[in-house]
Amino acid sequence: MKGFARREFQLVLLRRMADYQPDLVTGAMRSLSATRTEMREVNARWQRILRSSRFPAGERRLRMVLGPPADGADRRLGEVTCRTEWWDLSLWPDLRFEALIGPDGSVLHEWLVRPDGSPPPRLDGVADLAPWSCVVGDVAERFAPARHHADTLPSRWQVSFSAPGEEGPRAYVAHFVWGLLQAVEDPGEVMPRG
């Protein structure tokens, strides 16, 4: 699509992240040579695209904007075989943008993930959970068993988990936007023992 490609798509992802990490977003915008005004305009254009009856939807939309995927694989979900496709984005070179595509070509879920075989960051404890340092899978694996919660916006996700504290295990909630860690909330709850 004219005027909309990977650079602009990354600005769309950043727009939602600005609610949590405005300083990191400002640095990322600088690396893309973008302004806040441009980010707002790009986001408004993306919203029009999403609502347009004339613009292709689902997988076709992603391919028009991002080009062909870097890789893909079939993924079986119960009785249904879906397709997972990945794109590389310059802002997050250690990650990939993943879309889960339904049999009808619709996008069922999309977010940033760590590529298979890529080493996760070292997460010795909650203190290592810095914004933009890891993705949903990293936290869920390190702090298993974790509970996943979709947010009211499709771009947001939460993972509840417990980790050792001075008085025993404590409950935490990690907040993600497009699969990338934004913040960890400590509700101050000490989990009951055993």
KAUR-V131499 format. One record per residue. N is the residue number from 1. SS is DSSP state (H for helix, E for strand, C for the rest). Layout:
BEGIN
N:SS
N:SS
END
This chain:
BEGIN
1:C
2:C
3:C
4:C
5:C
6:H
7:H
8:H
9:H
10:H
11:H
12:H
13:H
14:H
15:H
16:H
17:H
18:C
19:C
20:C
21:C
22:H
23:H
24:H
25:H
26:H
27:H
28:H
29:H
30:H
31:H
32:C
33:C
34:C
35:C
36:H
37:H
38:H
39:H
40:H
41:H
42:H
43:H
44:H
45:H
46:H
47:H
48:H
49:H
50:H
51:H
52:C
53:C
54:C
55:C
56:C
57:C
58:H
59:H
60:H
61:H
62:H
63:H
64:H
65:H
66:H
67:C
68:C
69:C
70:C
71:E
72:E
73:E
74:E
75:E
76:E
77:E
78:C
79:C
80:E
81:E
82:E
83:E
84:E
85:E
86:E
87:E
88:C
89:C
90:H
91:H
92:H
93:C
94:C
95:E
96:E
97:E
98:E
99:E
100:E
101:E
102:C
103:C
104:C
105:C
106:C
107:E
108:E
109:E
110:E
111:E
112:E
113:E
114:E
115:C
116:C
117:C
118:C
119:C
120:C
121:C
122:C
123:C
124:C
125:C
126:H
127:H
128:H
129:C
130:C
131:C
132:C
133:C
134:C
135:E
136:H
137:H
138:H
139:H
140:H
141:H
142:H
143:C
144:C
145:C
146:C
147:E
148:E
149:E
150:E
151:C
152:C
153:C
154:C
155:C
156:E
157:E
158:E
159:E
160:E
161:E
162:E
163:E
164:C
165:C
166:C
167:C
168:C
169:C
170:E
171:E
172:E
173:E
174:E
175:E
176:E
177:E
178:C
179:C
180:E
181:E
182:E
183:E
184:E
185:E
186:C
187:C
188:C
189:C
190:E
191:C
192:C
193:C
194:C
END
